[in-house]
Amino acid sequence: MNKKYRLEIFNRLALAIPEPTTELNYSTAFELLIAVVLSAQSTDKGVNKATGPLFAKANTPEAILDLGLPTLKNYVKTIGLFNTKSANIIKLCQQLIAHHKGEVPQTREALEALPGVGRKTANVILNTAFGHPTIAVDTHIFRVSNRTGLAPGKNVLEVENNLIKWVPKRYKKDAHHLLILHGRYTCTARKPKCQQCIIKDLCDSGLQINTLL
């Protein structure tokens, strides 16, 4: 895929999704961090159902620690892997207080040093909370990047590096959410909605489909 095609893909996605952002509910960087940690292998909808009551009760590291692990687990018990995630959140809150004055750090190194925070979570926080042009490659972005030919790669790091290299400069900040939302609602894993896709004439799969029709 050439530079012209990539630019047109993002031009169209930006028109279709004028306000690309996360579907996780949050009001602070700390709330977003907790929500993203909880979202691993879970749906945003499921996370929002749990974090609504949780954040109403406790939405700072100090308040989460005051709840204690058993109570925290009770709030998030509907989320997959809640035992491990709850334990990581408690440790994460302890480290935020001990090393960052209770604030969410704004560097990848500091974020990835927190329990339960890997590269993908760090990229989400840097992009969504702090406006950095990072791209967290989740299952949707990995699928869209490979299926369309936009930034193919054998693993998530390879896809991420290719996206950083090839996404047009004007879209580097919004590319993360544009691709996630396109993958979540149009370029789905099963039965992708190719006939109503706004970039079907630009992507590798779309061109193959058009050739067969």
C-alpha positions as CSV (number, residue, x, y, z in Angstrom):
1,M,0.0,0.0,0.0
2,N,1.4,3.4,-0.9
3,K,1.4,6.8,0.9
4,K,-1.5,8.1,-1.2
5,Y,-3.8,5.2,-0.2
6,R,-2.9,5.5,3.5
7,L,-3.7,9.2,3.5
8,E,-7.0,8.6,1.8
9,I,-7.9,5.8,4.3
10,F,-7.4,8.2,7.2
11,N,-9.1,11.0,5.5
12,R,-12.2,8.9,5.1
13,L,-12.1,7.4,8.6
14,A,-11.7,10.9,10.1
15,L,-14.8,12.0,8.2
16,A,-16.8,9.0,9.4
17,I,-15.6,9.3,13.0
18,P,-15.2,13.0,13.7
19,E,-14.6,12.6,17.4
20,P,-12.4,9.5,17.8
21,T,-11.9,8.6,21.4
22,T,-12.1,5.7,23.9
23,E,-15.4,4.2,24.8
24,L,-14.2,3.7,28.4
25,N,-15.8,6.1,30.8
26,Y,-13.4,8.2,32.8
27,S,-12.9,11.8,34.1
28,T,-9.2,11.7,35.2
29,A,-6.0,10.1,34.0
30,F,-6.1,7.9,37.1
31,E,-9.6,6.7,36.3
32,L,-8.6,5.9,32.7
33,L,-5.5,4.0,34.0
34,I,-7.7,1.8,36.2
35,A,-10.3,1.3,33.4
36,V,-7.6,0.3,30.9
37,V,-6.0,-2.1,33.4
38,L,-9.4,-3.7,33.9
39,S,-10.2,-3.8,30.2
40,A,-7.6,-6.5,29.3
41,Q,-9.5,-9.4,27.7
42,S,-12.8,-7.6,28.7
43,T,-15.2,-5.4,26.9
44,D,-15.4,-1.6,27.4
45,K,-19.1,-2.0,28.1
46,G,-18.4,-4.5,30.9
47,V,-15.7,-2.4,32.4
48,N,-17.9,0.7,32.4
49,K,-20.6,-1.2,34.3
50,A,-18.1,-2.0,37.0
51,T,-16.2,1.3,37.2
52,G,-19.3,3.5,37.4
53,P,-20.1,2.4,41.0
54,L,-16.3,2.0,41.8
55,F,-15.4,5.5,40.7
56,A,-18.4,7.0,42.5
57,K,-16.9,5.5,45.7
58,A,-13.2,5.7,45.1
59,N,-11.4,7.4,42.2
60,T,-7.9,8.2,43.6
61,P,-5.1,5.9,44.7
62,E,-5.6,6.8,48.3
63,A,-9.4,6.0,48.1
64,I,-8.8,2.7,46.3
65,L,-6.3,1.7,49.0
66,D,-8.8,2.7,51.7
67,L,-11.4,0.3,50.1
68,G,-9.0,-2.6,50.5
69,L,-8.5,-5.6,48.3
70,P,-11.7,-7.6,49.2
71,T,-14.0,-4.6,48.6
72,L,-12.2,-3.7,45.4
73,K,-12.7,-7.2,44.2
74,N,-16.4,-7.0,45.0
75,Y,-16.7,-3.9,42.7
76,V,-15.0,-5.5,39.7
77,K,-16.0,-9.2,40.2
78,T,-18.0,-9.2,36.9
79,I,-14.8,-8.5,34.9
80,G,-12.6,-11.4,33.7
81,L,-9.4,-12.1,35.7
82,F,-10.7,-9.7,38.4
83,N,-8.6,-11.4,41.1
84,T,-5.3,-10.7,39.4
85,K,-6.4,-7.2,38.1
86,S,-7.5,-6.2,41.6
87,A,-4.2,-7.2,43.2
88,N,-2.3,-5.3,40.5
89,I,-4.5,-2.2,41.1
90,I,-3.7,-2.2,44.8
91,K,0.0,-2.5,44.1
92,L,-0.3,0.1,41.3
93,C,-1.9,2.6,43.7
94,Q,0.8,2.0,46.3
95,Q,3.5,2.7,43.7
96,L,1.7,5.9,42.5
97,I,1.7,7.2,46.0
98,A,5.2,6.1,46.9
99,H,6.9,7.2,43.7
100,H,4.7,9.7,41.8
101,K,2.9,11.7,44.5
102,G,-0.4,9.9,43.6
103,E,-0.3,11.2,40.0
104,V,-0.2,9.1,36.8
105,P,3.3,9.4,35.3
106,Q,3.6,10.7,31.7
107,T,6.5,8.6,30.4
108,R,6.4,5.1,29.0
109,E,9.1,3.9,31.3
110,A,7.4,5.0,34.4
111,L,4.0,3.6,33.3
112,E,5.4,0.2,32.3
113,A,7.0,0.0,35.8
114,L,3.5,-0.1,37.3
115,P,2.0,-3.5,38.2
116,G,-0.5,-4.6,35.5
117,V,0.7,-2.0,33.0
118,G,2.3,-3.3,29.8
119,R,3.2,-1.5,26.6
120,K,-0.3,-1.5,25.2
121,T,-1.8,0.0,28.4
122,A,1.0,2.6,28.5
123,N,0.4,3.6,24.9
124,V,-3.3,4.1,25.6
125,I,-2.6,6.3,28.6
126,L,0.0,8.3,26.8
127,N,-2.3,8.8,23.8
128,T,-5.7,9.3,25.4
129,A,-4.9,11.0,28.7
130,F,-1.9,13.0,27.6
131,G,-2.2,13.5,23.9
132,H,0.9,11.7,22.7
133,P,1.0,10.3,19.2
134,T,1.2,6.7,20.4
135,I,-0.7,3.7,19.0
136,A,-1.7,0.8,21.2
137,V,-2.1,-2.2,19.0
138,D,-5.0,-4.3,20.3
139,T,-6.8,-7.1,18.5
140,H,-8.9,-4.6,16.4
141,I,-5.9,-2.6,15.2
142,F,-3.9,-5.7,14.6
143,R,-6.7,-7.1,12.4
144,V,-7.4,-3.9,10.5
145,S,-3.7,-3.2,9.9
146,N,-3.1,-6.6,8.4
147,R,-6.4,-7.2,6.7
148,T,-6.4,-3.8,4.9
149,G,-2.6,-3.9,4.2
150,L,-2.3,-0.5,6.0
151,A,0.5,-1.7,8.2
152,P,0.9,-5.5,8.1
153,G,3.0,-7.3,10.7
154,K,3.5,-10.7,12.2
155,N,3.2,-9.4,15.8
156,V,1.8,-6.4,17.6
157,L,5.1,-4.6,18.0
158,E,5.8,-4.9,14.3
159,V,2.4,-3.5,13.5
160,E,2.9,-0.7,15.9
161,N,6.3,0.2,14.4
162,N,4.8,0.2,10.9
163,L,1.9,2.3,11.9
164,I,4.2,4.9,13.6
165,K,6.3,4.9,10.4
166,W,3.4,5.1,7.9
167,V,0.5,6.9,9.5
168,P,0.3,10.4,8.0
169,K,1.6,13.0,10.5
170,R,-1.8,14.8,10.8
171,Y,-3.4,11.6,12.0
172,K,-0.8,10.2,14.4
173,K,-2.7,11.3,17.5
174,D,-6.1,10.0,16.4
175,A,-5.0,6.9,14.4
176,H,-5.3,4.8,17.5
177,H,-9.0,5.4,18.1
178,L,-9.9,5.7,14.4
179,L,-8.6,2.2,13.7
180,I,-10.1,0.7,16.9
181,L,-13.5,2.0,16.2
182,H,-13.4,0.9,12.6
183,G,-12.3,-2.5,13.6
184,R,-14.9,-2.8,16.4
185,Y,-17.9,-1.8,14.2
186,T,-17.1,-2.3,10.6
187,C,-14.0,-4.4,10.0
188,T,-15.1,-7.0,12.5
189,A,-13.4,-10.3,13.1
190,R,-16.3,-12.3,11.9
191,K,-18.4,-11.2,9.0
192,P,-16.7,-7.9,8.3
193,K,-19.2,-5.4,6.9
194,C,-17.2,-4.9,3.6
195,Q,-20.1,-3.8,1.5
196,Q,-20.8,-0.8,3.7
197,C,-17.1,-0.1,4.5
198,I,-16.0,3.4,3.4
199,I,-12.5,2.2,2.6
200,K,-13.3,-1.0,0.8
201,D,-11.9,0.2,-2.5
202,L,-8.6,1.0,-0.8
203,C,-7.8,-2.0,1.3
204,D,-6.3,-5.3,0.2
205,S,-9.3,-7.4,1.2
206,G,-11.7,-4.9,-0.4
207,L,-9.9,-5.0,-3.7
208,Q,-9.9,-8.8,-3.7
209,I,-13.7,-8.8,-2.9
210,N,-14.4,-6.3,-5.6
211,T,-12.4,-8.4,-8.1
212,L,-14.6,-11.4,-7.2
213,L,-17.9,-9.6,-7.6
